[in-house]
Amino acid sequence: MPDDTTHRRKRAPAMSVEDRREAIVAATLPLLFDHGANVTTSQIARAAGIAEGTVFRAFKDKQELIATCVRSVLAVGGELALLAEARRAEQLADRLSRAIGAVSGYLDRMWKLMGVLRDSGYDPHRKQAEHKGPPVEMQQISAGIADLFEPDAHRMRVAPELAARLLLGLVFTNRMQGDGFGDSTADAEQLVELYLHGVLKGEQ
């Protein structure tokens, strides 16, 4: 006759502290986009399927959790992978179109979260007030874009680093909409065409 213990449910291995933190962040991010800093820890606990006290065992307070979520949104690992993949395209225009898609998605995600946080009274940049120069993440993206120009560097008028900065400036401006800017934008292919060949039509 088999031992009764063979019929007992095996306990799932305990989740590590780091895994628990990542799971809570994943559950919190959609709530932040909806509620900003006004999201409550009870809402977070329900979304994560845990007790509210577990949130405070993983994070010292809600402010630390929000700051961790912001860092997660600002992380550019996915975008850098897309830029590395774009490097495989043979034509410069194709590489830049893919880069613009990656950067545009990042900017939309970042600006949306920063907007809802500010609207709810939370300054996502207050702990970075002493930081000088562009954010590290944007420096990484700029370097990734500069690398896309390297195969064509021999026929360029400027260095790849400057070319990357100029392209980023165009992407930033293209994402600006609303009062004073209008509602029209260029898609990635149009933007590349304008960037590489200017706004004037060719000779007829």
Secondary structure as the mmCIF struct_conf table of DSSP 4:
data_model
#
loop_
_struct_conf.conf_type_id
_struct_conf.id
_struct_conf.beg_label_comp_id
_struct_conf.beg_label_asym_id
_struct_conf.beg_label_seq_id
_struct_conf.end_label_comp_id
_struct_conf.end_label_asym_id
_struct_conf.end_label_seq_id
HELX_RH_3T_P HELX_RH_3T_P1 ASP A 4 HIS A 7
BEND BEND1 ARG A 8 ARG A 8
HELX_LH_PP_P HELX_LH_PP_P1 ARG A 9 SER A 16
HELX_RH_AL_P HELX_RH_AL_P1 VAL A 17 HIS A 35
HELX_RH_3T_P HELX_RH_3T_P2 GLY A 36 ASN A 38
HELX_RH_AL_P HELX_RH_AL_P2 THR A 41 ALA A 48
TURN_TY1_P TURN_TY1_P1 GLY A 49 GLY A 49
BEND BEND2 ILE A 50 ILE A 50
HELX_RH_AL_P HELX_RH_AL_P3 GLU A 52 ALA A 58
BEND BEND3 PHE A 59 ASP A 61
HELX_RH_AL_P HELX_RH_AL_P4 LYS A 62 LEU A 74
HELX_RH_AL_P HELX_RH_AL_P5 GLY A 77 ALA A 86
TURN_TY1_P TURN_TY1_P2 ARG A 87 ARG A 88
BEND BEND4 GLU A 90 GLN A 91
HELX_RH_AL_P HELX_RH_AL_P6 LEU A 92 ASP A 119
TURN_TY1_P TURN_TY1_P3 SER A 120 GLY A 121
TURN_TY1_P TURN_TY1_P4 PRO A 124 HIS A 125
HELX_RH_3T_P HELX_RH_3T_P3 ARG A 126 GLN A 128
TURN_TY1_P TURN_TY1_P5 ALA A 129 GLU A 130
BEND BEND5 GLY A 133 PRO A 134
HELX_RH_AL_P HELX_RH_AL_P7 VAL A 136 PHE A 149
HELX_RH_3T_P HELX_RH_3T_P4 GLU A 150 ARG A 155
BEND BEND6 ARG A 157 VAL A 158
HELX_RH_AL_P HELX_RH_AL_P8 PRO A 160 ARG A 175
STRN STRN1 GLY A 178 GLY A 178
TURN_TY1_P TURN_TY1_P6 ASP A 179 PHE A 181
STRN STRN2 GLY A 182 GLY A 182
BEND BEND7 ASP A 183 ASP A 183
HELX_RH_AL_P HELX_RH_AL_P9 ALA A 188 HIS A 197
BEND BEND8 VAL A 199 LEU A 200
HELX_LH_PP_P HELX_LH_PP_P2 LYS A 201 GLU A 203
#
